[in-house]
Amino acid sequence: MSESAAPGRAQTEIERKYDVDRNAVVPELIGIAGIASVEVHDPVSLEAVYYDTANNDLARRRIIIRRREGGGDAGWHIKKPAAEGRTELHWPVGEDTGVVPDAVLEPVRACIRDRELTPIARIATRRTAIHLLDAAGVGVVELADDEVEGTDIRNGALRTWREWEVELLSGAPDTEEGRTVLLDQIERMLGAAGVQPSPSVSKMARTLGVDSLTDVPLALDVASDETLNPTDVSGTRADLEPGRVASVVVPAIADLVRALEDADPAARADEPDAVHQMRTTVRRLRSVLAAFRRIFDRSATDDLRSHLKRLGFALGEARDAEVRGLRAAAYLDDLPAQQDDEDARARLVDGAQSEYRQAHDRLRRVLTSSEYFRLLDALDEFVARPPLTEAAAQAPRKAVRKTIAREIRRVRKRADALHADGGDLEVQLHAVRRAARRLRYTAEAVVASADVGSKYARVAEAGELVQDTLGEHRDCVLFAQHLILTSNRADAEGEKTFVYGVLAEVNARKGEEALAESSRAIEAVTGMADRF
């Protein structure tokens, strides 16, 4: 992993904010369960500059980037939503150049793409931290008494206020329920002292005159009607109102677009299984766009699918090398010790890992390319302004049923071709697998919709079984070819090749088992054709 791509130190921030007047006094909190003592720290001065693009790409996603000086956590910070609280990423403060470092940009590349980040707010805080400690002296809660002066850099507006932040520390309860009970108890005690929860969860938002990051005003030189909001598919347009199939499909596509964006940081940072997850999301998007192409302008979906296919190819190169290495390692680990071969392991496992690293380097270049960023822009545009046809006004249940039925027939048609003479069986099996995969992803995309119901969960499961069994078979076929090529290279270098024959037998057996299981799985899907 390159130094510029090194991840920041991560932690979870769970806090609540409260508005207080200038003369408020922190109440006695020693009576809170589990709190044995209170420790008041000396005041510190914090200076932070916040960054975003001209059309608020970060704020619209409730993400913050700032550079803070002063205090114990000086540095570059990213804050982004998490299942509970917010995730914080930290990097060293470094020299103040006015430019966000590449390492800080990496986790948000899919959000900002190649657009420039500029300062939008400057916030000076005088903080007095009060730590609530347990009997062992471990910090449970920090109450930060903040006097804040925020400047909107875009228009020069200055706002001042005082607030208290109640943030959980390392000694807080280890369950979400316990943490909520603790915070609620503190909130009741603060409420009894006349303190009210703040309507704003972010100092930056408040500095810019709003309560929510998603309401941050645009830069003065950006026209609001040209700004995309990839999450705005609430159905204000008539053709997205409930009762139309577009109201089911467009939000499903929006969810996949967000999933693709969310998968990007882990994939570019090469976190475990991240490339596979991103590749799967790409395939899901392509499948749903293809299955529901009748409700959209075909040229728009074809163009998106073409660009997604190229992205999928780059992801696939890395993933395929990873799968080869994992399969080889698993086979070799199962062999008796006397049959394990260091040379074969080096070629099959270490070689695959080397191929993966090279493929991942190529993938990173793709993920920083203009073509990739414009694809993300086009997906945002597609979701914000879907190019719908008249077919988008169909009733959801009927339209989805017809689509699922068409996808089932597509699987059956390709399965019937397996029995035709003169065809390449492996090509035909791969076609069945791709059809089953599309069926699965299409069913999964609509299964959560209240307008459609969960009746397609079984369809998705049946398609998944075909996909998995034929996928295992295909991986075995490809690995068999890889074994032959690698064995020939080893033989040419004078290495022993016995182990390659042993692995070939193991691999062939697994492929045959998967193929036998796939027959039953295919029958289960094709048997559904008459019910839809």
N, C-alpha and C positions, 0 to 999 in steps of 0.2 A: 504494500500500500504506500503510495507516495506521501511525503510529508504534508503536502498541501491538502491532502484528503483525510488527514488524521482526525478522528472524531474528538469532540470536546468532552470534558468530564460532565457526566450527566447526573442529575438528581431530580427528585420529585418535590414540587412546592405545593403545599396544601395550606391555604390561608383564607382569611376573611378580612374585609376592610370595613372601617366604621368612620363616619363623619363626626367630628368633635369641634366644639367652639374653642376660641383662643384660651379661655380660662378654665377649661376642663381639667380635672385632676383624676389620675388613674385610681380606680377604686381598689380596695383591699381584695386580693385574689387568693389569699392563702387558704381560704376555705374550700377551694376546689379539690375534689377527690384526687388523691395521688400527688398533690403539690405540698411539699414540705417547707420550702423556703423560696425567697425572691431575691434576685440579684440584679441590681441596677448598674448598667454600664455607663461609662462617660459618653457624652454626646460626640457624634462624628459627623463630618460634612461629606456628602456624596454629590458628585457631579456626573450626570449621564446625558449622552446624546443618543437620540433614537433615529433610526433610519427606515426608509421605505422607498418604493418606486413612486413615480408620478401618479399612477392610478391605484395606489394602495394595495398592491398584490399581497403584501404580508398582513396588513390590518384586516383585509376582507376575509382572511383565513384565521384570524385571531392569533397571529404570530407576531412576536416582537423581536427586533434586533436592537441592541444598545451597546454602547461602550461606556462603562462606568469607572470613575476614579474615586478612591477613598473607600474606607471600610475594609472589612475582611474578605469581601468577594469582588474586589476590583478586577476588571477584565471585560472581555467581550461576552455577551450573554445572548442566547436565543431562548425565548419562552414560547412554548406551543401547547395547545390543548392536549390533555391526557384523560384517560378513563376516570381518574380521580385527581382533581387539582390540575397542575400544569407540569410539564417536563421542562427542566432547565438544562441547557448545555452551556458550559463555561470554557473559555480560552484565556490565556494570559493577556494582560492589557496591552503590552507591546508599546511601540512608539505611536504617538498620535499623528497619523498622516492624513486623517480625514477620509480615508478609503477603507472600506470593509475588507478584511483579509480573505483570501481565497478559502482558507480552512473554515471560516465562519460561513461563507457563502454556500459551501458544498451541501449542507443539509437542506437548503431552501432553493437550490437551483431549479427544481421543477416548479416552484412557485414564482420566482422572479425571472427565470429563464435568462435571456441576455440583456435584460433591462437594467438600467443604472440605479443603484441605491444612493440616495442623498439624505442629508439630515432633515428631519421634519420637526423635531422637538428637542428642547434642552431643558433638563429638570435638575434643579438644585434642591437637595433635601438635607435638613439638619435632623439627625435621627438620634433619639435616646432609646436604647434597647433595654427592655426589662425581661429577664429570663425567669421563668417559673421552673423550679427544680424539684426532682423527686427526692426521696429520702437518701439516695446514694449520691446526690449532687449532680445527677445527669439532667441536662436541659430537656424539658417536655414541651414548653411553649415559649415563643418569643412574642412579646407585645412591643412592636416598634412604634414609638410616639414620633410621628413625622411632621415637621413643618416644611411645607413644599412651596416652591416657586417655579412654575412651569412657563416656558416661553414657546409659543407656536412660531417656529422659524419661518414658515411660509407666509405668515401675515403680520408677524411681530406682536401678536396679542400676548399679554402677560396675565397669568392667573395665579393666585396664591390661596392656599388653604391648609388646614391641619387635618390629619387623619391618623387613625390607629390601624396597624396591620397586626392581626393575630395569626402567627404562622407556627405550624407544628415543627418540633425539632426531633432529634433522634430518639429521645426517650418517650415519644408519644405512643399510644396503644398500637399494637401490630395488626389490628383488624379495622376495616373500614367502618364497621358499626361502632367500635370503640372510639375511633377518632371523631366520628360524627357526634357521639354523646358528649365527648370532652368539649368540642367546639360549641355545641349547643349550650352546655352549662356555662361556659365563659360568656356567651352571648346574652344569656339571661341576666347574669350579674352586671354586664355592661349596660343592658337595657334598663335595669333598675336604677342605674346611675344617670339615666337620661341620654345614653349614647344610642344612635341609630345606625343600622347597616348602610354603607355607602351605596348609592345607586350606580356608581361606576366601579368596575373591578380592575381598572387600569389607570395608573398615573398618566400614561401617555394619552389615553382617550380623554381624560379630564383636561389635560393641558390643551388639547385641540378642541375643547368645547362640547364634547359629547360623552355619553355614558358608556357606550359600547364601541369596541374597536371596529365592528362592522359598520358603524355610522360615521367613521372618520371622514371628514370632507375631502374632496379631491383637491389636488394642486390646481391653482388658478388657471394654468394653461392646458388643462385636460378637460375636454367636453364630456359631460356625464353620459350623453347618449351614445358615446363611442366606447364606453367602458364596459367590459364584460363582467358578469358575475356568474361564475360557473356553478354556484349553488342555487341560483334563482330559477327554480323550476316549480314554483308553487302553484302555477296554474292560473295566473291572472289573465292570460289570454284565453279566449273562448275555446280554442281547440285543445287546451290542456285541462279543461274543467273535468271533474269526475263524470263518468259515464261515457268516456271516449277512450279508446285504446291508447292514444298518445299519453294520457294521464298515468298509465301504467308503465309504458316503455321508456318514455323520456326520463323520468326519475330513476329508473333502473340503469339507464346509460349514464346518467349523472353520477350515480353511486360508483360505477366502474371507473369513470374518469377520475373521481377523487381517489379511488383505490390505486389507480396507476400513479397518480401524483404522490400518494403516501408511500408507495413501494419504492420510489426513486431513490431516496437517500440511503436506504439500506443496501440496495443493489449497487449503487456506485461506491459505497463504502465496503462492499464485499462482505457483508454480514452473513452468517450461516443461513442457507436456504433462500436468501433474498432474491437471487437471480431467478430461481425457479418460481418464486411467488410473483415476481414482476412479469415473467413470461406467461404465466397462467392468466394474469389479468389482461394482458394483451390478447390472448386467445379468446377470453371471455368477451371482450369488446368486439372483436372481429365476428364472433359467432352471433351475438345479439344483433349487430348491425346487418348481418347477412339474413338472419331468420326473419327480421321485421323490415326488410328493405322496401316492402310494398307501401309502408306508411310514410316513407321519406323519399325525397328527391334521389333517384338512383345514382346520379353522378356524384352527389355529395358522399353517399355511403361508400361507393366504389373507391373514391379518392382516399377517404379515411382508411379503408381496409387495406389499400395498397401500401400506404405509409406505415400502417401498423404491422403489416407483413414484413417490411424491411427492418423495423425495430425488432420484431420477433426473431428474425434471422440472426441478428447480432446477439440477442439473449440466448438463442438456441445454440450457437457455437460454443458459448461458455458452458451452458448447462449440459450439453452432450458430452463434453470433455469431463465434466464433473461426474456424470453418471458412469462413464467408462471407468474412471478411477475408483469410484465407490464399489462398482460391481467386481472389479478385479481384486480389490482389497478383501471384499467379503468372501470370494471364492478361495483366495489364497489362505485366508485365516482359518477356513474350514478344513484345509488339507492336513494330513498328518505331518508332523514336524520334519520327517525325513524327506517329504516330497516338496517342501517349500524351497523355492529357488530364489536366491538373492538377485541374480541377474534378471530373472523374469519379473520379480517384484519391482525392480528399478525401472524396467521398460514399461510395465503395465500400470503401475501405481504412480511412481515418481514422474514418469513420462506424461501421464494424463494430467497430473497436477501442474506440470510445466505448461502443457497445452492450455489448461484452464487459465493460468495466469496471463498468458499471451492473449487469449481470447477476451479475458476481462479487461485488459488494457485497451483492446480495440473497442470493447463495449463502452468504456468510459469516454472514449473519443466520440462515439455516437451520441452519448448522453450529454455531451457539451456542444453538439453541433447545432447549427442554425436550423437544419431540417427537423431535428427532434423538437426544438423549441417551437417551431411553427406548427408542428403536429399538435403539440399541447394547446397552442392558441386556437387551432382549428377545432379541436375537441371542445374547448370552452365555448367557442362560437356556436358549435352545433347544439350544445345543451342549452345555451342562453337563447338562441333563436333557431329552433329546430326547423329544417326545411320540410314541412309536413305536406303530404298529399291529401286528397279527399278521403283516402282509405283510413287516415288517422282518426276520422270521426266515428268509426265503427264502434259498436258496443264492446267493451273489454272482454267479456266472457266468450262471446262468439268469435272475436278476432283472434284471441289467444288460443282458443281451442283449434281453430283452423290452422294456425301457425304450428302448433305442436303436432297436429295430425300430419301436416306436410313434412315436418322433420322426421317423424316416425316412418313415413313412407319412403323418405330419402334413405334412411338406414336399410329398410327392407329391400329397396331397389338394388343397393350396392351389395347386400347380402345375397340376393338372388344371383348376382353376377359371379359369385364365388363358384357356382356350379357350371358356369359356361366353359366350353372348351376353348383352348388356345390362348387364354389370358394368363398374365403373370400373377400367380397366386399372392405373392407378397405385396404387389402393388394393389391388388384387389382388397386384401385384408387391411391395408393401410387406409384405403378409401372408406371401408366400413368403420374403422376406428375414428376417422375424422368426422364422419357423419354422426356417430354416436356421441362424440365429444360436443359437437354443435347442439345436438338434441339436449344433452345434459345441461350445458351452460344456458341455453335458452329457457329451459324449464326452471332452473335455479334463479334466473333473473326475475321471473314473474311470480315465483311461489310465495313470496312474502306479501304480495299485494292483497289488500282487503277486497278489492274489486274482483279478484280472480280466485282467491282462496288457495288452500294448500293441497288441492287434489293432484297437482303435478309433482309433488315430492317423490312419489313412487316412480314416475317417469324419469325424473332426474337420477334416482338411484339405479334404475335399470340401465340408463345410458352410461353412467359412471362405471358400472361393472364391465360393460363391453369395452369402454375406453381403457380401463385398467388392465384387463386380461390381454387384450390385443396390444396394449402398450408394452407389457412385459414380454410378450412374444416378439414384438418388433425389436425391442432392446436386445433380446437374445440373438436375433438374426444379425443385427449390426455388430454386436460384440463378437460373434463368430467370425465375421469378416475381418474385424480388427485383430483377432487372435492369429488368423492366417498370415496377415501382413506382418505382424510383429514377430511371429515365429520365423518367417522367412528372413527378416532382418537379423534376428538373433543367430540363425544358422549361418548366415553370411559372415558374421563376426566370430564364428567358431564357438558359440555358446551352446550349452545343452538345450534341447527343445522338448524333452519328455514331458515337462510340466504343462506345456501348451496343449498337448494332446489330452492330458487329464482334465484340464480346465474346459476344453472343448466338449468333452463328454458330459461334464456337469452342466455346462451351459445348454447343451442340446436337450438334456432331460428337463430342465426348467422351462425351456421354450415349448416343448411338447406338452407339458402339463398346463401351461398357460393357454395354449391353443385349444386343448380339450375343454378347458373351463370356459373359454370364449364362446364355444358353440352353444352351450346352454344359455349363456348370457345374451347372445344374439337372438336366440329363439324367444326369450322373454320379451325383448323389445319388439321384434316383428309381430309377436302375438298380440301386441296392443293396437296394431294398425286398424283392426276392425271395430275397436271400441271408440275410436275418435273420428 
